[in-house]
Amino acid sequence: MSFNENNDYRPQRGFRGDRRKNFGRNMRPMNAAAPAASDTESSPQVAVGGIKEVAELLDRNPLLVHRILFMHQSGNPKLYELQKQAKRAHVHVQQVDSKVLDNYARPNQGVVALMNEKELLNWMDIREELFNAVDAGEPKLVAVATNIEDPRNLGACIRSCLALGVDIFLIPAKGMCGITPCVARTSAGALEKLRICRPDNLEAAVNELKMAGYQILGLDADTETNLADFKFSDNAVIAVGGEDVGLPPFIKKQCDAVLRIPMKPEAHSYNASVALSLGLYEYSRLRIKP
């Protein structure tokens, strides 16, 4: 199913600030850091600049980092080693002009980490819970979202996931907007309550769930199978893709069924969060007690 989104990566006028130095497990660094204008409403996304500071984040809180921006063709071997560290931690990296880095944080030594508003879960910490639920006959609902770049769309997905009983929300390591302040605001408090996991390899995680007995379902316009009255298994994964790209092939090929939401032809497509909400509702409407 195709869905149209705005990119959250819009560097605007810069903010000045000291690099952060002290980090807690579930806290932002205590020293001031430059906020980054990262979403369409220009709410500041926390940005941490500096080689030592970013390396410490990768060591202690990699799932708190959305992505890391490196100065293009810096020629600095320390930045090259830091980039390898980021890739080992499965944190998305991007090469940008030095002016872009300065717009996010100064000083930055050629590297800036863009932070999530919430530390995400490690797949290895939750997978056994999901596997054991199948053996115990305990229903579990997993939602997957890919290629969503509009933070308001992602925030709406999170809000619907919480309302409709999703146990775990899975997102990819790259190709998504971060958990920005706009995402938190749009989620209307759901962000703090919903468990969100960023597996190192989303394709492998979905495959593990399939092998464990989960029904893998995709939402996409390019199918004849109707969502209405579809027979869901108690343990299900419902996946949605971003607008313009739909479900990625690595998800679609693992689906037990790809479901189409009824829609008037003149409407063309559903917003990703609306599509996910409708899919989750069909699963949950007979399972959630008033």
C-alpha positions in Angstrom: 0.0 0.0 0.0 1.5 3.3 -1.0 1.7 6.1 1.5 3.1 9.8 1.0 5.5 11.2 3.7 7.7 14.1 4.4 11.4 13.6 5.2 12.3 14.5 8.8 15.8 15.3 7.8 15.6 19.1 7.2 18.6 20.9 8.7 17.7 24.5 9.3 19.4 27.3 11.2 21.9 26.1 13.7 21.8 26.2 17.4 24.9 26.6 19.6 25.6 24.4 22.6 28.2 22.5 24.5 28.8 18.9 23.7 27.3 16.5 26.2 29.6 14.4 28.3 27.6 12.5 31.0 25.1 9.8 30.0 22.7 7.7 32.0 21.1 4.5 30.9 17.7 5.9 30.3 18.5 9.6 30.4 19.8 12.2 28.0 23.3 13.5 28.5 23.3 16.1 31.2 25.5 18.8 29.7 23.9 21.0 27.1 23.9 19.9 23.5 22.7 21.5 20.3 19.1 20.8 19.3 18.5 19.9 15.7 15.6 21.2 13.7 14.5 17.8 12.4 10.8 17.8 11.7 8.2 19.8 9.9 7.3 21.9 13.0 11.0 22.6 13.8 10.9 21.0 17.2 14.5 20.5 18.3 15.9 16.9 18.0 18.7 16.4 20.4 22.1 16.4 18.6 25.4 15.4 20.3 28.6 16.5 18.7 32.2 15.3 19.2 34.2 12.2 18.6 34.5 11.2 22.3 30.9 12.0 23.1 29.5 10.0 20.1 31.8 7.0 20.8 30.6 7.0 24.4 27.0 7.0 23.2 27.7 4.0 21.0 29.3 2.1 23.8 26.6 2.8 26.4 23.3 3.7 24.6 23.4 2.7 20.9 19.6 2.2 20.9 19.2 5.8 22.0 20.9 7.0 18.8 18.8 7.4 15.6 21.6 8.0 13.2 25.1 9.5 13.0 26.2 12.3 10.6 29.8 12.3 9.5 31.7 15.1 7.7 32.1 14.0 4.0 35.7 13.3 3.0 37.1 14.4 6.4 40.4 12.5 6.0 40.3 12.0 9.8 41.2 8.4 10.8 39.4 8.8 14.1 36.2 9.5 12.3 36.8 6.5 10.1 37.2 4.3 13.2 34.1 5.8 14.8 32.1 5.1 11.6 33.1 1.4 11.8 32.0 1.4 15.5 28.6 2.8 14.5 28.2 0.1 11.8 29.1 -2.6 14.3 26.4 -1.2 16.6 23.9 -1.2 13.6 23.4 2.5 13.8 22.7 4.2 10.5 25.4 6.6 9.3 25.3 9.3 6.7 28.0 11.5 5.0 27.1 15.2 5.0 28.7 18.6 4.4 30.4 20.3 7.3 27.9 23.1 7.2 25.1 20.6 7.9 27.0 19.4 11.0 27.4 23.0 12.2 23.7 23.5 11.8 23.1 20.6 14.3 25.9 21.1 16.9 29.0 23.2 17.4 31.7 22.2 18.1 31.3 18.8 16.5 34.8 17.5 15.4 33.2 16.3 12.2 30.5 14.0 13.7 27.0 14.5 15.2 24.7 11.9 16.6 20.9 12.5 16.3 19.1 11.1 19.3 15.8 9.3 19.8 13.5 10.6 22.5 13.4 7.2 24.0 15.9 4.3 24.2 14.6 1.4 22.0 14.6 -2.2 23.0 17.1 -4.8 21.9 15.6 -7.7 19.9 17.6 -10.3 21.8 16.0 -9.1 25.0 12.4 -9.7 23.9 12.5 -12.5 21.3 12.2 -15.3 23.8 9.1 -13.7 25.3 7.4 -13.7 21.9 8.5 -17.3 21.1 7.3 -18.6 24.5 3.9 -17.0 24.0 3.2 -19.3 21.1 4.1 -22.4 23.1 1.9 -21.2 26.0 -1.1 -20.4 23.8 -0.8 -16.7 24.7 -2.0 -14.3 21.9 0.6 -11.7 20.9 0.3 -9.0 18.3 3.4 -7.5 16.7 3.3 -4.4 14.5 6.0 -3.5 11.9 6.5 -0.2 10.2 9.0 0.5 7.5 10.0 3.5 5.3 7.9 6.1 7.3 9.6 9.4 7.1 7.0 11.8 8.4 7.3 12.0 12.2 3.6 12.8 12.6 2.7 9.7 10.7 5.0 7.6 12.9 3.6 9.2 16.1 0.1 8.3 15.0 1.2 4.7 14.3 2.6 4.5 17.9 -0.7 5.9 19.3 -2.8 3.4 17.4 -0.5 0.5 18.4 -1.0 1.3 22.1 -4.7 1.7 21.7 -5.2 -1.5 19.8 -3.2 -3.8 22.0 0.1 -4.2 20.1 2.7 -6.0 22.3 5.8 -5.0 20.4 6.3 -2.4 17.7 9.2 -3.2 15.4 11.0 -0.6 13.3 14.1 -0.9 11.0 17.6 0.5 11.8 17.5 2.8 8.7 15.0 4.3 6.3 12.8 5.8 9.0 12.5 9.1 10.7 13.8 9.0 14.3 11.8 9.1 17.5 11.8 12.9 17.4 9.9 15.4 19.6 7.3 15.6 16.9 6.8 11.8 17.1 6.5 12.0 20.9 4.0 14.9 20.7 1.8 13.2 18.0 1.8 10.0 20.0 -0.1 11.8 22.8 1.7 10.0 25.6 1.7 6.6 23.9 5.5 6.7 23.2 6.3 6.2 26.9 4.0 3.3 27.2 4.5 1.3 24.0 7.4 -1.1 23.7 9.4 -0.3 20.6 12.2 -2.5 19.3 14.8 -1.8 16.6 16.3 -5.2 15.6 19.8 -5.1 14.1 18.3 -7.1 11.2 14.5 -6.6 10.8 14.2 -9.2 8.0 15.8 -11.8 10.2 13.6 -10.9 13.2 10.4 -11.3 11.1 11.7 -14.6 9.8 12.3 -15.8 13.4 8.7 -14.9 14.3 7.5 -16.7 11.2 9.5 -19.8 12.2 8.1 -19.6 15.7 4.5 -19.8 14.4 3.5 -16.2 13.9 1.2 -15.3 11.0 3.0 -12.7 8.9 0.6 -10.2 7.3 1.3 -7.2 5.1 -1.0 -4.3 4.2 -0.7 -3.3 0.5 -3.0 -2.1 -2.3 -1.4 -4.6 -4.8 -3.4 -7.7 -3.7 -6.9 -9.2 -4.1 -7.2 -10.5 -0.5 -9.5 -8.3 1.5 -8.7 -7.2 5.0 -12.4 -7.3 6.0 -13.3 -10.6 7.8 -9.8 -12.1 7.2 -9.2 -15.0 9.6 -6.3 -13.9 11.9 -4.2 -16.3 14.0 -3.9 -15.4 17.7 -0.2 -14.7 17.2 0.2 -12.3 14.3 2.6 -9.8 12.8 1.0 -6.9 10.9 3.3 -4.9 8.7 2.9 -1.6 6.8 5.2 0.3 4.5 5.7 3.9 3.7 4.0 5.9 1.0 5.4 5.7 -2.5 7.3 2.5 -1.7 4.8 0.3 0.1 5.9 -2.9 1.7 9.6 -3.7 1.2 10.4 -7.0 -0.6 12.1 -8.5 2.4 8.8 -8.2 4.3 6.5 -9.1 1.4 8.2 -12.3 0.6 7.7 -13.6 4.1 4.0 -12.7 4.3 1.4 -15.5 4.7 -1.0 -13.1 3.3 -1.0 -9.5 1.9 -4.2 -7.7 2.7 -6.0 -5.0 0.9 -8.1 -2.4 2.7 -11.4 -1.6 1.0 -11.2 1.9 -0.6 -12.9 4.0 -3.2 -10.7 4.2 -6.3 -10.6 8.0 -6.4 -8.9 8.0 -3.0 -5.8 6.3 -4.4 -4.2 5.4 -1.1 -4.3 5.4 2.7 -1.9 7.2 5.0 0.4 4.7 6.6 -0.9 5.3 10.1 -4.5 5.0 9.0 -3.7 1.7 7.1 -2.0 0.3 10.1 -4.8 1.4 12.4 -7.4 -0.4 10.2 -5.3 -3.5 10.1 -4.8 -3.6 13.8 -8.5 -2.9 14.5 -9.6 -5.9 12.4 -7.3 -8.1 14.5 -8.3 -6.5 17.8 -12.0 -5.8 17.5 -13.1 -9.2 18.8 -10.2 -9.5 21.3 -10.2 -6.3 23.2 -12.9 -6.2 25.9 -14.6 -2.9 26.5 
